[in-house]
């Protein structure tokens, strides 16, 4: 019931955040990257950004106390890139979600494109993202599926969404980009490395509550305030032993056993997660009407 007037909700958000109507054209585009001991695959990712058919206006990197060659790779890239590259080195480790929150806050673009340090972009990611936002002034964020690759860049023959632990109904919603808020609250899985969002909505996103991942929180908040769009794949998603998160490849029997054995602990964590989300939303008058009913319903479940 809280999704009955998406356009009115977005108009409210834009009025509060920007005091101006949404623009039909996209201005500057920022790439937000966080790094931590990513030297093994970082150069490949940076090269895929350099190889875009349309380049970004800036790239902002928040470096989270790496102990390998990550910093030197970034500095060499910044010295030669044909666009502005800003590197912010953390004094203490923030870890993924809070490091991305910091990174978002430093971006100056109208649209923020999220990237991991170890993937490989499709050459038209920037072009397709820019076109999606330019064609739909109401659009809040974009996302996509992603083919999986291994350490050596070989195609694993499956994708992120084919690996999701979801029922067929929810998988169809992901494919169509519909009913996303309800689906996200049930099973998460909008991956940050495939996302881009309008920067004028940052006041609704920040701060990111404790325990929440940056991508899950961005997807929940923006799914409540306006429409999203699923694009054709924008990146390859690398699977390797050192990555922060990955795509599962569980058989039905293994899924059942893992879920059953960890059920109590998992639900305790989910309860706390949604309590923190409710606290965060209650402090933002712009989100209370749009998002609180869904979070409370999920908490009751």
Buried (B, 14 or more C-beta within 10 A) or exposed (E): EBBEEBEEBBBBBBEEBBEEEBBEEBBBBBBBBBBBBBBBBBBBBBEBBBEBEBBBBBBBBBBBBBEBBBBEBBEEBBEEBEBEBBBBEBEEEBEBBBBBBBBBBBBBBBBBBBBBBBBBBBEBBBBBBBBBBBEBBBBBBBBBBBBBBEEEEEEBEEBBBEBBBBEEEBBEBBEEBEBBBBBBBBEBBBBBBBBBBBBBBBEBBBEBBEBBBBBBBBBBBBBBBBBBBBBEBBBBBBBEEEBEEBBEEEEEEEEEEBEEEEEEEEEEEBEEBBBBBBEBBEEBEBBBEBBBBBBBEBBEE
